[in-house]
């Protein structure tokens, strides 16, 4: 989900319109949203209702993306 220039990887999307992060989330750095197909947009928020697999390193609450894997992999989980 992206809003006001900040991208977050959400454990779940709340069923509001536009959606908001539900549960835990990580701030995402190094992801170019223009490279992702099928994004939805409303009221200044961009999101994907499909699972995405992002590959990178987590430090604190930040995921630094090093690659994006495509395919039918399950959505990532966030453990704190």
Secondary structure, 3 states (H helix, E strand, C coil): CEECCEEEEEEEECCCCCCCEEEEEEEEECCCHHHCCCCEEECCEEECCCCCEEEEEEECCEEEEEEEECCCCCCCCCCC
